[in-house]
Amino acid sequence: MNTHPNLLSVENSLLIVVDLQSRLSIAMPEPDGELMTVNAGKLVEAARLLNIPVLVTEQYPKGLGPTDASIVERLPETAQIFEKTGFSCCAAKGFNQALQDSQRKQVILVGQETHVCVLQTALELLHAGYQVHVVMDAVCSRKTEHKHYALQRMQQQGAAITNYESVLFEWLRNSAHPDFKRLSGFLR
């Protein structure tokens, strides 16, 4: 049976962690900021276990610091980290080439802020022909309504709004998957 082209696959997915930096995260409302970090961490670890490429961006790390340690410790060895001052990840030097080199067309976005860096990245990736999936419970904005309207806008432009569990289940596809037992702990 042919599978639907919008279902995520391990072979065609790439995870992008957008500016998940501790100094920026402390400005996020609780519990949203914590939920974002926890769920993004689960997806990063699942990507590592399933050999899904991960790209990470850091917005002005000299001022906002590095990526949150709980994310860094879960990154696959092959993960690439890009510093940026532009808001879209596509503005980071080397980012577009790394994305192209991955030969993956399904991009999963997690991080902050939803209405700025995530939004601008999603729109540019959609324009470049990528299938964009924004993980609503792994993104955050300082104001809840900013996140809400940004998700709405991205969806109107063609991005799929999803959640971290849906991403995990789509990557696994079947409870008989060899990694299902290892990853089932992320589904709690």
C-alpha angles and dihedrals in degrees: 000000000000114000123227110267092229094059109102117247130196090230095055103032130104124182120217119196106201117207097316092170123155096229090055094042093059088066091059121099118256132274091015095065093049092046090051092052094045095048094042088051091054091052092047091052092045090050089052092051092046095044094244112156117249127203120190130195129198120200110222095328092191088069104024099036130228130313114294110279092232088062097042093053090057098046119116115246089248094057115123123214121206126193116216144174096187114085099233116071086227088070092064115104110256095006098109091047092051090049092050092045090055090064088212121135102186110081122190114199126204130162142056152358101015096195096046122026098014092046096047092046093049093050094048092047091049089051089051091055101260124140103238125204116186114200103221095196092048098051129072145183131194089246120045093217091054089056092046095053093041091054089048092050093048090049091050088054093052106271118136113236108213142154132243094255092054090051092051094047092047091051090050097037093181138041086230090065109125091237097044094100093048093048098040088083088067089061096073 
